[in-house]
């Protein structure tokens, strides 16, 4: 079975209509009718958007039309990870038999909602990417606000007041009914509501009835389908006492209906509120918030440590400091809203990306600005944390914390889950069956004959032979091969437990570059001795962390190994090192480990050489930069 779609150019009379309009009679909630695309979550958010005129005009600039200054394109604005981005689309829309396939307006010649849907699809790469989601995603992209999620059965007692104040402050709101089993998707409840379908909350009213106070919620279905009488009532207007209340509660457009608040709570299972500003919904006073944004990533094998169930790796997750100075509540606590978002997963869905289960925890701490170690999290409980890990784009929680210093640990539920996936590094290896020769004789065989065969030989006894070999190699590339054998052999002969074939050609080049203080490309005997002692020291560190004697250390163990070797690095550098030197199993063998340490040692040494005044800042011209990086 298949179906064809065509793309129609709106202004042509023979296509969709003869008199296209961008917005006709104002953009309102009745302009959004769902088509064949499963993006009710997006349309529910667009419906809510029409209730806030200021935000609507930011997302959908109204100074566009099919006549005045018309150029065949329209633009829309979305809040994207900290900034407003402009998305431009042409006016071609998918049709089937001359009818719009996806979102359409109730009026055939109005197109703002269809074009907005197209722009949002472009933002995420394709219409296909819009299938399935939570309204809070689009709400945030329309406002830059902070979304709070409520399970209605666990919601605060004053949920009605929270909803009423939210709408008054221009917040966007949607609701839905969870599906308990996959087969229940798009099935109806006894009240006629659809499970797994997103609805918009467009009104919250409290009116005086003849004998009681009536609390009502107005809900809209993006499908624009009238619901059965079991859920919809037209009698609310008759119960109101004032003409003003009666007018507000009269029957509305098809697909929109009033429910009493108690029925609302019985029928719906979740509520999403996007606050245009994170002003508390529990206080009538507007508060000024300080907003801090941290960009980060989880890298498989390095900083994707998983949740507290994995104590050996949990501490390697990113850590963000939070200092609260001034209480803002009667209980002398500080109100904090923490939102954790995983970026671009919808856009990358076509390449197999899925939403991971994410969450966070907050720990109280004092003064420590370094990465908190494993033992801290073993012996200290979290002060606050999100209710659960969820496979949503964003997890948000509101807390009341005492003034003090805290650290926030965001994590995926399982370790080794990568969010921002770096490009794979490709390493080219020398074919070791090809040898350079010296006078027609294979160089490696020639060098080996000069080396002592006694593995117990001390460095002092061995150095004269080294000196003879080093002096005999005059060509630079030949010299690298000679050094390679000189360094490989003692390790192979003295420590069989390493299970290594020795250092690669590239590792030996890096070693020479590290110790070559005069820039000749050669090492004298003293420089070689210094190099040998460093490698021996680093080898002891490696064997201490190679607890399973596999001749590899994990990327998590690598952090502690580098620290013990004398290098204090930040998370970004650990991520880079993991990508550059670990294998596909996120493990580092001895050769890669030594190559990494040699590179770090060389870069630190070069920086200190340029840092004449010791202030931690250097200034390089392009040639100095190239000299530093090309030979390091």
ZIQUIQUI-V152071 format. One record per residue. RES is the residue in three letters. SS is DSSP state (A for helix, B for strand, O for the rest). PSI is psi in whole degrees, -180 to 180 (999 if undefined). Layout:
# ZIQUIQUI-V152071
res & ss & psi
RES & SS & PSI
RES & SS & PSI
This chain:
# ZIQUIQUI-V152071
res & ss & psi
UNK & O & 138
UNK & O & 165
UNK & O & 139
UNK & O & 143
UNK & O & 146
UNK & B & 160
UNK & B & 119
UNK & B & 142
UNK & B & 111
UNK & O & -49
UNK & O & -22
UNK & O & 131
UNK & O & -35
UNK & O & -3
UNK & O & -104
UNK & O & -48
UNK & O & 169
UNK & O & -20
UNK & O & 70
UNK & O & 143
UNK & B & 141
UNK & O & -57
UNK & O & 131
UNK & O & 112
UNK & O & 25
UNK & O & 145
UNK & O & 117
UNK & O & 177
UNK & A & -17
UNK & A & -2
UNK & A & 3
UNK & O & 106
UNK & B & 128
UNK & O & 144
UNK & O & -139
UNK & O & -4
UNK & O & 136
UNK & O & 60
UNK & O & 42
UNK & A & -30
UNK & A & -39
UNK & A & -43
UNK & A & -33
UNK & A & -39
UNK & A & -39
UNK & A & -39
UNK & A & -45
UNK & A & -35
UNK & A & -35
UNK & O & -13
UNK & O & -11
UNK & O & 98
UNK & A & -37
UNK & A & -48
UNK & A & -39
UNK & A & -46
UNK & A & -21
UNK & A & -44
UNK & A & -42
UNK & O & 86
UNK & O & 127
UNK & O & -10
UNK & O & 45
UNK & O & 146
UNK & O & 174
UNK & O & 6
UNK & O & -65
UNK & O & 123
UNK & O & 34
UNK & O & 131
UNK & O & 12
UNK & O & 9
UNK & B & 159
UNK & B & 151
UNK & B & 150
UNK & B & 159
UNK & B & 138
UNK & B & 146
UNK & B & 120
UNK & B & 100
UNK & O & 48
UNK & O & 0
UNK & B & 155
UNK & B & 131
UNK & B & 143
UNK & B & 128
UNK & B & 122
UNK & B & 132
UNK & B & 154
UNK & B & -179
UNK & O & 27
UNK & B & 132
UNK & B & 148
UNK & B & 131
UNK & B & 162
UNK & B & 121
UNK & O & 44
UNK & O & 19
UNK & B & 143
UNK & B & 136
UNK & O & -39
UNK & O & -143
UNK & O & 143
UNK & B & 162
UNK & O & 160
UNK & O & -21
UNK & O & 125
UNK & O & -28
UNK & O & 19
UNK & B & 132
UNK & O & 7
UNK & A & -41
UNK & A & -39
UNK & A & -39
UNK & A & -34
UNK & A & -43
UNK & A & -41
UNK & A & -42
UNK & A & -39
UNK & A & -35
UNK & A & -40
UNK & A & -38
UNK & A & -33
UNK & O & 5
UNK & O & -30
UNK & O & 157
UNK & A & -37
UNK & A & -34
UNK & A & -15
UNK & A & -4
UNK & O & 117
UNK & O & 134
UNK & O & -177
UNK & O & 140
UNK & A & -29
UNK & A & -29
UNK & A & -54
UNK & A & -37
UNK & A & -45
UNK & A & -39
UNK & A & -22
UNK & A & -23
UNK & A & -27
UNK & O & 14
UNK & O & -174
UNK & B & 128
UNK & B & 137
UNK & B & 138
UNK & B & 132
UNK & B & 126
UNK & B & 118
UNK & A & -33
UNK & A & -20
UNK & A & 12
UNK & O & 160
UNK & O & 156
UNK & O & -30
UNK & O & 36
UNK & A & -37
UNK & A & -45
UNK & A & -36
UNK & A & -45
UNK & A & -43
UNK & A & -45
UNK & A & -34
UNK & A & -46
UNK & A & -37
UNK & A & -30
UNK & O & 9
UNK & O & 12
UNK & O & 154
UNK & B & 144
UNK & B & 135
UNK & B & 163
UNK & B & 164
UNK & B & 170
UNK & O & 121
UNK & O & 149
UNK & O & 133
UNK & O & -31
UNK & O & 149
UNK & A & -32
UNK & A & -13
UNK & A & -3
UNK & O & 131
UNK & O & 17
UNK & O & 159
UNK & B & 148
UNK & O & 176
UNK & O & -24
UNK & O & -4
UNK & O & 3
UNK & O & 154
UNK & B & 128
UNK & O & 143
UNK & O & 13
UNK & O & 138
UNK & B & 133
UNK & B & 155
UNK & B & 140
UNK & B & 113
UNK & B & -5
UNK & B & 145
UNK & B & 116
UNK & B & 147
UNK & B & 113
UNK & B & 156
UNK & B & 118
UNK & B & -178
UNK & O & -35
UNK & O & -7
UNK & O & 167
UNK & B & 129
UNK & B & 128
UNK & B & 121
UNK & B & 154
UNK & B & 131
UNK & B & 129
UNK & B & 142
UNK & B & 137
UNK & B & 121
UNK & O & -21
UNK & O & -18
UNK & O & 29
UNK & O & 133
UNK & O & 139
UNK & O & 159
UNK & O & 159
UNK & O & -21
UNK & O & -26
UNK & O & -26
UNK & O & 142
UNK & O & 136
UNK & O & 8
UNK & O & -4
UNK & A & -38
UNK & A & -35
UNK & A & -25
UNK & A & -19
UNK & B & 151
UNK & O & -32
UNK & O & 152
UNK & A & -35
UNK & A & -44
UNK & A & -38
UNK & A & -41
UNK & A & -40
UNK & A & -29
UNK & O & 9
UNK & O & 159
UNK & O & 138
UNK & O & -162
UNK & O & 159
UNK & O & 135
UNK & O & -6
UNK & B & 139
UNK & B & 158
UNK & B & 144
UNK & B & 147
UNK & B & 151
UNK & A & -37
UNK & A & -41
UNK & A & -36
UNK & A & -46
UNK & A & -32
UNK & A & -34
UNK & A & -41
UNK & O & 151
UNK & O & -21
UNK & B & 151
UNK & B & 134
UNK & B & 127
UNK & B & 124
UNK & B & 112
UNK & B & 122
UNK & O & -36
UNK & O & 153
UNK & O & 29
UNK & O & 135
UNK & O & 138
UNK & O & 0
UNK & O & 9
UNK & O & 138
UNK & O & -15
UNK & O & 132
UNK & O & 134
UNK & O & 151
UNK & O & 127
UNK & O & 147
UNK & O & 125
UNK & O & 128
UNK & O & 131
UNK & O & 131
UNK & O & 126
UNK & O & 137
UNK & O & -176
UNK & O & 155
UNK & O & 126
UNK & O & 126
UNK & O & 128
UNK & O & -5
UNK & O & -59
UNK & O & 15
UNK & O & 76
UNK & O & -7
UNK & O & -174
UNK & O & -173
UNK & O & -15
UNK & O & -11
UNK & O & 75
UNK & A & -27
UNK & A & -23
UNK & A & -14
UNK & A & -38
UNK & O & -16
UNK & O & -7
UNK & O & 158
UNK & O & 146
UNK & B & 129
UNK & B & 129
UNK & B & 143
UNK & B & 123
UNK & B & 121
UNK & B & 122
UNK & O & -36
UNK & O & 128
UNK & O & 149
UNK & O & 10
UNK & O & 167
UNK & O & -27
UNK & O & 8
UNK & O & 43
UNK & O & 167
UNK & B & 133
UNK & B & 126
UNK & B & 131
UNK & B & 121
UNK & B & 127
UNK & B & 124
UNK & B & 121
UNK & B & 135
UNK & O & 127
UNK & O & 146
UNK & O & 16
UNK & O & -37
UNK & O & -42
UNK & O & -32
UNK & O & 8
UNK & A & -36
UNK & A & -22
UNK & A & 14
UNK & O & 2
UNK & O & 140
UNK & O & 164
UNK & O & 128
UNK & O & 159
UNK & O & 116
UNK & B & 158
UNK & B & -175
UNK & B & 162
UNK & B & 154
UNK & B & 129
UNK & B & 142
UNK & B & 137
UNK & O & 170
UNK & O & 119
UNK & O & -22
UNK & O & 118
UNK & O & -2
UNK & O & 171
UNK & O & 122
UNK & O & 135
UNK & O & 176
UNK & A & -43
UNK & A & -31
UNK & A & -44
UNK & A & -19
UNK & A & -38
UNK & A & 0
UNK & O & 130
UNK & O & 156
UNK & O & 146
UNK & O & -36
UNK & B & 158
UNK & B & 165
UNK & O & 156
UNK & O & -38
UNK & O & 163
UNK & O & 135
UNK & B & 145
UNK & O & 63
UNK & O & 160
UNK & O & -37
UNK & B & 139
UNK & B & 125
UNK & B & 139
UNK & B & 151
UNK & B & 133
UNK & B & 158
UNK & B & 111
UNK & B & 151
UNK & O & 149
UNK & O & 140
UNK & B & -168
UNK & B & 136
UNK & B & 164
UNK & B & 133
UNK & B & 129
UNK & B & 102
UNK & B & 144
UNK & B & 159
UNK & B & 163
UNK & O & -47
UNK & O & 148
UNK & O & 168
UNK & O & 23
UNK & O & 120
UNK & O & 131
UNK & O & -60
UNK & O & 101
UNK & O & 116
UNK & O & 161
UNK & O & 143
UNK & O & 137
UNK & O & 134
UNK & O & 130
UNK & O & 131
UNK & O & 130
UNK & O & 143
UNK & O & 135
UNK & O & 108
UNK & O & -3
UNK & O & -9
UNK & O & 121
UNK & O & 145
UNK & O & 158
UNK & B & 157
UNK & B & 104
UNK & O & 32
UNK & O & -9
UNK & B & 136
UNK & B & 125
UNK & A & -41
UNK & A & -42
UNK & A & -42
UNK & A & -42
UNK & A & -41
UNK & A & -32
UNK & A & -25
UNK & A & -10
UNK & O & 146
UNK & O & 144
UNK & O & -2
UNK & O & 113
UNK & O & -18
UNK & O & 2
UNK & O & 134
UNK & O & 164
UNK & A & -39
UNK & A & -41
UNK & A & -27
UNK & A & -27
UNK & A & -40
UNK & A & -39
UNK & A & -39
UNK & A & -46
UNK & A & -42
UNK & A & -42
UNK & A & -43
UNK & A & -42
UNK & A & -25
UNK & A & -17
UNK & O & 105
UNK & O & -34
UNK & O & 139
UNK & A & -46
UNK & A & -40
UNK & A & -37
UNK & A & -40
UNK & A & -42
UNK & A & -42
UNK & A & -48
UNK & A & -36
UNK & A & -46
UNK & A & -41
UNK & A & -37
UNK & A & -36
UNK & A & -48
UNK & A & -50
UNK & A & -34
UNK & A & -41
UNK & A & -37
UNK & A & -28
UNK & A & -18
UNK & O & 86
UNK & A & -23
UNK & A & -18
UNK & A & -24
UNK & O & 46
UNK & O & 148
UNK & O & 6
UNK & O & -179
UNK & O & 146
UNK & O & 166
UNK & A & -42
UNK & A & -38
UNK & A & -42
UNK & A & -38
UNK & A & -42
UNK & A & -38
UNK & A & -43
UNK & A & -42
UNK & A & -35
UNK & A & -45
UNK & A & -7
UNK & O & 83
UNK & O & -24
UNK & O & 2
UNK & O & 26
UNK & O & -14
UNK & O & 5
UNK & O & 159
UNK & O & 137
UNK & O & 178
UNK & A & -38
UNK & A & -42
UNK & A & -39
UNK & A & -41
UNK & A & -42
UNK & A & -43
UNK & A & -45
UNK & A & -41
UNK & A & -38
UNK & A & -43
UNK & A & -38
UNK & A & -42
UNK & A & -45
UNK & A & -31
UNK & A & -40
UNK & A & -40
UNK & A & -44
UNK & A & -49
UNK & A & -30
UNK & A & -34
UNK & A & -10
UNK & O & 71
UNK & O & -30
UNK & O & 7
UNK & O & 39
UNK & O & 0
UNK & O & 22
UNK & B & 156
UNK & B & 146
UNK & B & 161
UNK & A & -25
UNK & A & -43
UNK & A & -29
UNK & A & -36
UNK & A & -52
UNK & A & -34
UNK & A & -43
UNK & A & -38
UNK & A & -44
UNK & A & -29
UNK & O & -6
UNK & O & 15
UNK & O & 121
UNK & O & 111
UNK & O & 163
UNK & O & 176
UNK & A & -39
UNK & A & -41
UNK & A & -39
UNK & A & -41
UNK & A & -46
UNK & A & -43
UNK & A & -41
UNK & A & -45
UNK & A & -36
UNK & A & -37
UNK & A & -15
UNK & O & 156
UNK & O & -172
UNK & O & -18
UNK & O & 12
UNK & O & 40
UNK & B & 154
UNK & B & 121
UNK & B & 177
UNK & A & -40
UNK & A & -46
UNK & A & -39
UNK & A & -48
UNK & A & -40
UNK & A & -41
UNK & A & -47
UNK & A & -39
UNK & A & -43
UNK & A & -44
UNK & A & -47
UNK & A & -44
UNK & A & -41
UNK & A & -41
UNK & A & -42
UNK & A & -42
UNK & A & -41
UNK & A & -46
UNK & A & -32
UNK & A & -36
UNK & A & -23
UNK & O & 78
UNK & O & -41
UNK & O & 0
UNK & O & 25
UNK & O & 4
UNK & O & 12
UNK & O & 134
UNK & O & 157
UNK & O & 124
UNK & O & 144
UNK & O & 175
UNK & A & -35
UNK & A & -37
UNK & A & -41
UNK & A & -45
UNK & A & -42
UNK & A & -41
UNK & A & -46
UNK & A & -32
UNK & A & -33
UNK & A & -11
UNK & O & 999
